[in-house]
Amino acid sequence: MRCSVCGAPAQVEVRRRNQAFCPEHYRAWFVNEVRRNLKRHQMIRKGDRVLVAVSGGKDSLVLWDTLTGLGYRTTGFHIQLGIGDYSKRALAATRAFAEERGLELLVVDVRESFGLTIPQLAQSTGRAACSGCGLSKRYLMNRVAADEGYGVVATGHNLDDEAATLMGNVSRWQTDALVRQGPLLEEREGLARRIKPLYTLTEREVAAYAFLAGIEYQHEECPHAEGAKSLLYKDILNRLETRMPGTKQAFLVQYLKKVQPVLKEGLAGGDVELRRCERCGQVTTGSVCAHCKLWDRAYARAKKRRLLLESRGFDPRPKVDRLKPASEA
């Protein structure tokens, strides 16, 4: 197998494109894919400061590495979830990446900010850990971006993630979610623009870039992810992809191109009115946002189980730790 660009021995094959690349030209191809996505959707505009959501895994670290290499003004944002050693290793990988490259990193520890870890939140509410975790992460990304003056939040969702999400939403015809899904969610009052520059690149392709770029990342999956429906959808799509290369990309891209515009037109005028949460002041659709409701419920039950002092009240303001580049320290 030879590199499609220079003819040297290839190390990475991209079957859906019928191409193969040597290490040098694979990295160049990957970066060009990201660059095209950014330009195609005008994800980052002149003067934008970008907050990159970084978990410590390959997708988010590769995204941060690529955006920084393309010259964008980026800051990493890591949420410490309190999931035992898994979370400790995630933070260690993230800090090491930032320190080696002299990048600024913001960190919010959920327990330090709100009094409970994500597993304790799940225990106190009776909801699956992934449910409370996802809600809290979305809230914190929006809140920290607004508080710190970032106009864009970038996440490392790859093609596998997006295709699996689409399959799940289509299987239940979640029209609200289907209308919003895509590589770009424009800013609204109080909410930063959300972008997914890796949405056309598979998990395997991201892993190949991380290996060739020498990016050290946390390899293990979250222990609470076992049994998640998204893994089932990914398995189904992987089987189709093996038999028919390009299935994932066609499924996602053709939906965004041909189906989503029809849905948006059909649901025109159905946008809900946004207001400010009475508790925390963040954007929501009701009088109190879902994040504050969830944590209020958790506090009531956690106090009964003596996980929290009876006198402690829920404060929605996160405590942000800053890791400055060595040159600014």
C-alpha positions in Angstrom: 0.0 0.0 0.0 1.4 3.3 -1.1 0.8 6.9 -0.1 -1.7 8.5 -2.4 0.3 11.8 -2.4 4.0 10.8 -2.6 4.1 7.1 -3.3 6.0 6.2 -0.1 4.9 3.3 2.0 1.5 4.2 3.6 0.8 3.8 7.2 -2.9 4.9 7.4 -5.6 3.8 5.0 -8.8 5.8 4.7 -11.1 3.3 3.0 -14.1 5.5 2.6 -12.0 7.9 0.5 -10.1 5.1 -1.3 -6.9 6.7 -0.1 -3.8 5.8 1.9 -1.1 8.1 3.4 2.4 8.1 4.8 2.6 9.7 8.3 3.5 13.2 7.0 0.8 13.4 4.4 -1.8 11.8 6.7 -1.3 14.5 9.3 -1.6 17.1 6.5 -4.8 15.5 5.1 -6.3 15.4 8.6 -5.5 19.1 9.3 -6.9 20.1 5.9 -10.2 18.2 6.7 -10.5 20.2 9.9 -9.6 23.5 8.1 -12.3 22.8 5.5 -14.9 22.1 8.1 -14.1 25.3 9.9 -14.3 27.3 6.7 -17.3 25.6 5.2 -19.5 26.4 8.2 -17.7 29.6 9.3 -17.3 28.1 12.7 -14.6 30.5 14.0 -14.7 34.1 13.0 -12.3 37.0 13.3 -11.7 38.0 16.9 -13.3 34.9 18.4 -11.8 33.4 21.5 -12.3 29.6 21.6 -13.0 27.6 24.7 -12.1 23.9 23.9 -13.9 21.4 26.0 -11.1 18.9 26.9 -11.8 15.6 28.6 -8.3 14.1 28.4 -9.3 11.6 25.7 -8.0 11.5 22.1 -10.8 13.5 20.4 -10.6 16.6 22.5 -6.8 16.7 22.8 -6.5 16.2 19.0 -9.0 19.0 18.5 -7.1 21.3 20.8 -3.8 20.5 19.1 -5.2 21.1 15.6 -7.0 24.3 16.4 -3.9 25.7 18.1 -1.7 24.6 15.1 -4.1 26.5 12.8 -3.4 29.6 14.8 -6.7 30.1 16.7 -6.8 31.7 20.1 -7.7 28.7 22.3 -8.1 27.9 26.0 -8.8 24.4 27.3 -11.7 23.7 29.7 -11.7 20.5 31.7 -14.4 19.4 34.1 -13.3 17.2 37.0 -16.2 14.8 37.5 -15.1 12.9 40.5 -15.3 9.4 39.0 -12.5 7.9 41.0 -9.1 7.2 39.4 -10.7 7.6 36.0 -11.2 11.3 36.5 -7.8 11.7 38.1 -6.1 10.2 35.1 -8.2 12.3 32.8 -7.1 15.5 34.5 -3.4 14.4 34.5 -3.5 13.8 30.8 -5.1 17.2 30.2 -2.7 19.1 32.4 0.3 17.4 30.8 -0.9 18.3 27.3 -1.4 21.9 28.3 1.9 22.3 30.2 4.0 20.7 27.4 2.5 23.2 24.9 2.3 26.2 27.1 -1.5 26.5 26.8 -3.9 28.0 29.2 -6.3 25.6 30.9 -9.4 26.2 33.0 -10.6 23.5 35.4 -13.9 23.1 37.3 -14.1 20.4 39.9 -17.7 19.5 40.3 -17.4 18.4 43.9 -15.5 21.6 44.9 -18.1 23.7 43.1 -21.3 21.9 44.0 -20.5 19.6 46.8 -21.1 16.2 45.1 -19.3 14.1 42.6 -21.1 12.9 39.5 -21.6 9.4 41.0 -23.0 11.0 44.2 -25.3 13.1 42.1 -26.6 10.0 40.4 -27.0 8.3 43.7 -28.9 11.3 45.2 -31.3 11.8 42.2 -31.9 8.2 41.1 -31.0 9.2 37.6 -28.3 7.4 35.5 -24.9 8.9 35.9 -24.7 9.8 32.2 -27.9 11.9 32.4 -26.7 14.1 35.3 -23.2 14.3 33.9 -24.3 15.4 30.4 -26.6 18.1 31.9 -23.9 19.4 34.2 -21.3 19.5 31.5 -23.5 21.4 29.1 -24.4 23.9 31.8 -20.7 24.4 32.8 -19.5 24.8 29.2 -22.2 27.5 28.6 -21.7 29.2 31.9 -17.9 29.4 31.9 -17.9 30.5 28.3 -20.3 33.4 29.2 -18.5 34.3 32.4 -15.0 34.3 30.9 -16.0 36.0 27.6 -15.6 33.2 25.1 -17.7 33.4 22.0 -17.2 29.9 20.8 -17.2 26.5 22.5 -15.5 23.7 20.6 -16.1 20.0 21.3 -14.3 16.9 20.0 -17.4 15.0 18.7 -16.2 12.9 15.8 -18.1 11.2 12.9 -18.8 8.1 14.9 -20.3 10.1 17.7 -22.5 12.2 15.4 -23.7 9.3 13.3 -24.6 7.3 16.4 -26.5 10.3 17.9 -28.3 10.7 14.6 -29.3 7.1 14.5 -30.6 7.3 18.1 -32.6 10.5 17.3 -34.1 9.0 14.1 -35.0 5.7 15.8 -37.2 7.8 18.3 -37.9 10.7 15.9 -36.7 13.2 18.3 -37.5 16.2 16.1 -36.2 18.9 18.5 -32.9 17.2 18.7 -32.8 16.4 15.0 -33.2 20.1 14.1 -30.4 21.1 16.4 -27.9 18.4 15.5 -25.0 19.5 13.3 -21.5 20.8 13.3 -22.5 24.3 14.2 -25.1 25.7 16.6 -25.2 29.5 16.3 -24.9 31.7 19.3 -28.1 32.9 20.9 -28.5 35.5 23.7 -26.4 34.3 26.6 -25.2 31.2 24.8 -21.9 30.8 22.9 -21.6 29.3 19.4 -21.0 25.6 19.6 -18.8 23.9 17.0 -17.7 20.4 16.2 -14.8 20.6 13.7 -14.0 16.8 13.8 -17.5 15.8 12.7 -16.4 14.3 9.3 -13.5 12.3 10.8 -13.9 8.9 12.3 -12.7 7.8 15.7 -10.1 5.6 14.1 -8.8 8.5 12.0 -8.6 10.7 15.1 -6.7 7.9 17.0 -4.3 7.6 14.0 -3.6 11.4 14.1 -3.0 11.3 17.9 -0.5 8.4 17.5 1.4 10.1 14.6 1.4 13.5 16.4 2.7 11.9 19.6 -0.3 13.0 21.7 -0.6 11.2 25.0 -4.2 10.8 26.1 -6.4 8.8 28.4 -7.3 5.5 26.6 -9.9 4.1 29.0 -13.6 4.7 28.6 -15.7 6.1 31.4 -16.8 3.3 33.7 -20.4 4.6 33.6 -20.5 4.3 29.8 -21.0 0.5 29.8 -24.5 -0.4 28.5 -25.0 3.1 26.9 -27.3 3.0 23.8 -24.7 5.1 21.9 -22.3 2.1 22.0 -25.0 -0.1 20.4 -25.6 2.4 17.6 -21.8 2.7 17.0 -21.5 -1.1 16.8 -24.3 -1.2 14.2 -22.8 1.6 12.2 -19.3 0.0 12.4 -20.7 -3.3 10.9 -22.3 -1.4 8.0 -19.1 0.6 7.5 -17.0 -2.6 7.3 -19.3 -3.9 4.5 -19.9 -0.5 2.8 -17.1 2.1 3.5 -18.5 5.6 3.6 -21.8 4.6 5.2 -21.3 6.8 8.3 -20.4 9.9 6.4 -23.2 9.5 3.9 -25.7 8.9 6.6 -24.7 12.1 8.5 -23.8 14.4 5.7 -26.8 13.6 3.5 -29.1 14.1 6.5 -27.7 17.5 7.2 -27.9 18.4 3.5 -31.2 17.0 2.5 -33.4 16.2 5.5 -32.6 18.7 8.2 -33.5 21.8 6.0 -36.9 20.3 5.4 -37.4 19.7 9.2 -36.3 23.2 10.0 -38.8 24.6 7.5 -41.6 22.5 8.7 -40.9 23.5 12.3 -40.4 27.2 11.5 -41.9 29.4 14.2 -41.7 26.7 16.8 -38.7 28.1 18.6 -39.3 28.4 22.4 -38.8 31.7 24.2 -35.6 31.9 26.1 -35.4 33.6 29.5 -33.1 33.8 32.5 -33.1 31.3 35.3 -34.3 32.8 38.5 -31.7 30.9 40.5 -28.5 31.2 38.4 -29.3 33.8 35.7 -28.3 31.5 32.8 -30.4 31.0 29.7 -33.3 28.6 30.0 -36.8 28.0 28.7 -38.5 28.0 32.1 -38.4 30.0 35.3 -35.7 27.7 36.7 -33.2 25.9 34.5 -32.8 22.1 34.5 -29.4 22.2 36.1 -30.6 24.1 39.1 -33.7 21.8 39.4 -31.5 18.7 39.3 -29.1 19.9 41.9 -31.8 21.2 44.2 -33.3 17.7 44.1 -29.9 16.1 44.7 -29.2 18.3 47.7 -32.5 17.4 49.4 -31.8 13.7 49.1 -28.1 14.0 49.8 -28.8 15.7 53.1 -31.1 12.9 54.1 -28.3 10.4 53.4 -25.8 12.7 55.2 -23.7 13.3 52.1 -24.0 17.0 52.7 -24.4 19.2 55.8 -27.9 20.3 56.5 -26.9 23.9 56.4 -25.4 23.8 52.9 -27.4 25.5 50.2 -26.8 24.9 46.4 -24.7 27.7 44.9 -24.7 27.4 41.0 -21.6 29.5 40.6 -18.7 27.2 39.5 -15.2 27.7 41.0 -12.7 28.0 38.1 -9.1 27.1 38.6 -6.6 28.5 36.0 -3.5 26.8 34.8 -1.5 29.6 33.0 1.2 28.9 30.4 4.7 28.8 31.9 5.5 32.0 30.1 2.7 33.8 31.9 3.1 32.1 35.3 
